[in-house]
């Protein structure tokens, strides 16, 4: 069942009247963003002091290793296995903490939807090896981590590595390399 969730229906302004349940949830979503943003900034400083990277892995590094791709379907993916991004490596750190304050309105909208118990659409991931890279759903991953969820529903596309070349003089082993369709299943 595909859910369509339109984030445009949410206002970026706080709900009118802060005494109701919606106002309380909005304040909680803002607090969650402030904590995640602060953790991201501290992580960035700590990484700079230690001279080690804290950014998400870029999918572009894996692109040259992929021969084919196949749709692997909808699945529950552990958040700890999501290590990178297709195109937003400067917006989030390696733990998906937001690194720019300008991400707040969208982040708070997603957090508010989760706190209200609304079902969100599945994120889109690319699997390359044992790691997953976010194609769509960076804010949903960030908020899910902030809410301490262990996994998230995703539509996964698997990038397949090319077959290894055979040494000269040896016939290819047809049993060792499954066909394209067999590798996708």
C-alpha positions as CSV (number, residue, x, y, z in Angstrom):
1,X,0.0,0.0,0.0
2,X,1.6,3.2,-1.1
3,X,0.9,6.2,1.1
4,X,0.9,9.7,-0.4
5,X,1.9,12.3,2.2
6,X,2.0,15.9,1.2
7,X,4.3,18.0,3.3
8,X,3.1,21.1,1.6
9,X,0.0,21.0,3.8
10,X,2.0,21.9,6.8
11,X,2.8,25.4,7.7
12,X,6.3,26.4,8.6
13,X,4.9,28.6,11.3
14,X,4.0,27.3,14.8
15,X,0.4,26.2,15.3
16,X,-1.9,28.9,16.6
17,X,-2.3,28.7,20.4
18,X,0.4,26.9,22.2
19,X,-1.8,25.3,24.9
20,X,-3.1,22.5,22.8
21,X,-1.6,19.1,22.0
22,X,-0.5,20.3,18.5
23,X,1.5,23.2,20.2
24,X,3.2,20.8,22.6
25,X,4.2,18.5,19.8
26,X,5.5,21.4,17.7
27,X,7.6,22.5,20.7
28,X,8.9,19.0,21.1
29,X,9.8,18.7,17.4
30,X,11.7,22.0,17.6
31,X,13.6,20.8,20.7
32,X,14.5,17.6,18.8
33,X,15.8,19.7,15.9
34,X,17.9,21.9,18.3
35,X,19.4,18.9,19.9
36,X,20.2,17.1,16.6
37,X,21.6,20.3,15.1
38,X,23.8,20.9,18.2
39,X,25.1,17.3,18.1
40,X,25.9,17.9,14.4
41,X,27.9,21.0,15.1
42,X,29.7,19.4,18.0
43,X,30.4,16.4,15.8
44,X,31.8,18.7,13.1
45,X,34.1,20.4,15.6
46,X,35.2,17.2,17.2
47,X,36.1,15.7,13.8
48,X,38.0,18.8,12.9
49,X,40.0,18.6,16.1
50,X,40.7,14.9,15.5
51,X,41.4,15.6,11.8
52,X,39.0,12.8,10.7
53,X,35.9,13.1,8.4
54,X,32.4,13.3,9.9
55,X,30.5,13.6,6.6
56,X,28.3,11.1,5.0
57,X,29.8,8.8,2.4
58,X,29.1,10.0,-1.1
59,X,27.4,7.5,-3.5
60,X,29.5,8.9,-6.3
61,X,32.5,6.9,-5.0
62,X,30.6,3.7,-5.6
63,X,29.2,4.5,-9.0
64,X,32.3,3.4,-10.9
65,X,32.0,-0.1,-9.2
66,X,28.4,-0.8,-10.2
67,X,27.7,-2.8,-13.3
68,X,23.9,-3.2,-13.0
69,X,21.1,-2.3,-10.8
70,X,17.9,-4.0,-9.8
71,X,14.9,-3.1,-7.7
72,X,14.9,-5.1,-4.5
73,X,11.5,-4.1,-3.2
74,X,10.2,-2.6,0.0
75,X,12.0,-3.7,3.1
76,X,12.8,-2.7,6.7
77,X,16.4,-1.4,6.7
78,X,18.4,-0.9,9.9
79,X,19.2,2.8,10.4
80,X,22.7,1.9,11.4
81,X,23.3,0.4,7.9
82,X,22.5,3.7,6.1
83,X,25.9,5.3,5.7
84,X,25.7,7.8,2.9
85,X,23.8,9.9,0.4
86,X,23.4,10.3,-3.3
87,X,23.4,14.1,-3.2
88,X,23.2,15.6,0.3
89,X,26.6,14.9,1.9
90,X,27.1,18.4,3.1
91,X,23.6,18.7,4.8
92,X,24.0,15.9,7.3
93,X,26.9,14.4,9.2
94,X,27.7,10.7,9.4
95,X,25.0,10.2,12.1
96,X,22.5,12.1,10.0
97,X,22.5,15.1,12.4
98,X,21.5,18.3,10.4
99,X,24.5,20.6,9.7
100,X,22.6,23.6,8.4
101,X,20.0,25.6,10.3
102,X,18.1,26.2,7.1
103,X,17.0,22.5,7.3
104,X,14.9,23.3,10.3
105,X,11.5,23.9,8.7
106,X,11.4,20.7,6.8
107,X,13.0,18.7,9.6
108,X,10.4,20.0,12.1
109,X,7.6,19.1,9.7
110,X,8.8,15.5,9.5
111,X,9.3,15.3,13.2
112,X,5.8,16.7,13.9
113,X,4.3,14.1,11.5
114,X,6.1,11.3,13.3
115,X,5.1,12.6,16.7
116,X,1.5,12.8,15.6
117,X,1.7,9.2,14.6
118,X,1.2,9.8,10.8
119,X,2.5,7.2,8.4
120,X,5.2,8.6,6.2
121,X,6.1,7.2,2.7
122,X,9.0,4.8,2.5
123,X,12.4,6.4,1.8
124,X,14.4,5.5,-1.3
125,X,17.8,3.8,-0.8
126,X,20.5,2.5,-3.0
127,X,22.4,-0.6,-1.7
128,X,26.0,-0.8,-2.7
129,X,27.7,-3.7,-0.9
130,X,26.7,-3.7,2.7
131,X,26.0,0.0,2.9
132,X,22.8,1.9,2.0
133,X,22.8,5.4,0.5
134,X,19.8,7.7,0.7
135,X,18.3,8.8,-2.6
136,X,15.2,10.4,-1.1
137,X,14.2,10.7,2.5
138,X,17.2,12.4,4.3
139,X,15.1,14.3,6.7
140,X,13.0,11.1,7.5
141,X,16.2,9.2,8.3
142,X,17.5,12.1,10.4
143,X,14.3,12.3,12.4
144,X,14.0,8.5,12.8
145,X,17.5,8.5,14.3
146,X,16.6,11.4,16.6
147,X,13.6,9.4,17.7
148,X,15.9,6.4,18.4
149,X,14.1,4.1,15.9
150,X,16.1,1.1,15.0
151,X,14.9,0.6,11.4
152,X,12.9,2.4,8.6
153,X,10.8,1.3,5.7
154,X,12.5,1.8,2.4
155,X,12.3,1.0,-1.3
156,X,15.7,-0.4,-2.1
157,X,17.6,-0.5,-5.4
158,X,20.6,-2.8,-5.3
159,X,23.7,-1.9,-7.3
160,X,25.5,-5.0,-8.5
161,X,29.2,-5.4,-8.8
162,X,30.6,-6.5,-12.2
163,X,31.7,-10.1,-12.4
164,X,35.4,-10.6,-11.7
165,X,37.6,-11.2,-14.7
166,X,38.9,-14.8,-15.1
167,X,42.6,-15.4,-15.3
168,X,44.0,-16.1,-18.8
169,X,43.7,-19.7,-19.9
170,X,40.8,-20.6,-17.5
171,X,37.2,-21.1,-18.7
172,X,34.6,-19.0,-16.9
173,X,32.9,-20.9,-14.0
174,X,29.2,-20.6,-14.8
175,X,28.3,-22.0,-11.4
176,X,30.2,-19.3,-9.5
177,X,28.5,-16.3,-11.2
178,X,24.7,-16.3,-11.0
179,X,22.8,-14.7,-13.8
180,X,21.6,-11.1,-13.4
181,X,18.1,-12.1,-12.4
182,X,19.4,-14.6,-9.9
183,X,21.5,-12.0,-8.2
184,X,18.5,-9.6,-7.8
185,X,16.4,-12.1,-6.0
